[in-house]
């Protein structure tokens, strides 16, 4: 049975293999994943299938804080998490096609959204590609007009859509029950 855990530097070569298979037209180098793990390890996960002494990475998730509506360009380094970051960004949730359909992506999204609860980010955003909008809508994400983001979104492909959702802030969970 596969399960999610925090990504380590040792996982990155396999993560890149998964990314290359899922996103052949949107490549990102090992250095991007390594920097995200270094800068914001809580937001980097891998889906691992352990079979005896062998383990295989079946998927990954990468997320981190950003400045409002300023997602990074693909295959680019951040340098740092901005000290004035005010939005959470889900960069990618990817599961190999042969392992989809078991709720793994949904579990990763839930785990990432739990990370936002540790901070005071009012919103979480992402760039949806490959027509994945319906998945993201299940978690409360809605499409936003990209406006000034259009140029940056082009790097994500012709079908890229900027989406965001309001997060429950600390203390609001009790109010919602």
N, C-alpha and C positions, 0 to 999 in steps of 0.2 A: 504494500500500500504506500502511496506517495504522500509526503507531507511537506509543508512549508517550514523553512527555517531561515535564519539570517544568513545572508550571503557573506562569504569570506573571499579573501584575495585568491586563495587556491581554487575557488570555483570559477573564476573569470574565464579561463580558456574554454570550458564547457559552455558557459553562458554565451560567449561569443559564437560558438557553433550553433546554439539554439537560435540566437538572434539572426545569424546569417541565413538559417533555414526559413525562419518565419518572415523576416524582413529583407529579402534579397535586394530590393530596390531602395532600402533605407539603411545602408550599412553604418555601423558605429564601431570604432576601434576599442581594443582592450583598455586603452588609457581612459576612455570615458567611463567605463564600468568601474575601473580601479579608483578613479577620482571620486565617484559617487559613494563607493563603499568607504573611502577614507573620510569624506566630508559629512556624510549622513548615513551611517551604517543601519540605523533603525528603519530606514526607508528602503533597504535593499534586501530582497528575499530570493530564495531559490526553492523550486519544487523538486524534491529529491525522492527517487525510488531507490530503496535499499534492498538488495537481494544478496543475503549472506555478507561476504566481505566486499562486494561490489556496490557502488552507488552510481546512479546516473541522474543527471539533471534534466528534468522534463520541461522546465519553465523557469521564468524569473519575473521579478517585479522590481521596478526602480522608481523611487519618489524622493522628493526633497522640498524644502521651503524655497520660495522665490519672492521677488517683488510682484505686486499685483499686476496681473496680465502681462508678465514679461517672461514667458517660457523660453528656455534656451534653444538655440538652433541645434539641429541634429548634429551629431559627431563633433560637439564642441565642449571645451572645458569650461567649468564655472569659475575656477580660481578659488572661490570661497562661497559659503552660504552667506548671502548678504545679511549683515547685522540688523538691517531694517526690513527683513523679509516679512511679508504680511499676507501671504497666500501659500497654500500647500499645493504642490504640483505632482501629479502622477505621470511620470515620464513614459512608463510602459508596464503593461502586464501581458506576458506572453506565455502560452502553453503550446507545446508541440501538438500538431493536428491529431495525431493518433492517441493522444491522452486527454482530449477535450471531451466535454459532455458529462463530466463527473463532479462539476461544481468547484473545480480547482481555481479557476479564475475568480469566481465569486468569493471564495475564501480569501484569496490574496487581496482583493479589493476591500473586504471587510477588515482585514488585518491592517491595511494601510490607513483606512479611515479611523481606526482606533488610535493610530499614531497621532492623528490630528487632534484627538481629545486631550493629549498631553500638552498642547500648546493653545494659543488663542487665535488661531487662524479662522476668520469668519467664513472663508470659502476654500474649496479645493477645486483645482482646474486640471484640464488635460487637453491633449490634442487627439481626437478620435480619428483613426485611419481604417481603411478597408471596410467601411460600412459598419463599424462596431457601435454606432450610436445606440441601438436598442439595448445592448448590454449595459452601457453606462446610464441610460435612462432608468433602468431598474434600481439604480443606486441614487437616484435623485438628480443626476446631472442633466442640464438643459443646454441646448445649443445657444451660443451667443453670437451676435453679429461681430465678425472679426475686426472690422474697421482697419485700424493701423496694423493689426496683426497679419493681414493678408499676405504681405511679402514674406514674413517669417514662415507662415503656414505652407507656402509653396514648396519649401524644402521638405515638407512631410508628405508630399504627393498631392495630386489633383483633388482627391476626395477628402482631404483633411478638414476637420471641423473642430473649432474651439468650443469646449463645453466647461461648465462650472456648476457647482452646487453649494448651498449654504450648509455649513457644519453646525452641529450642536455644540455650543460652547460649554465650558465647565459650569456645572450647576443646572444647565437646561434639561439634562436627562430627567431629573426629578420632576421638573415642571411639565414634561411631556407625558408622564404616566398618569 
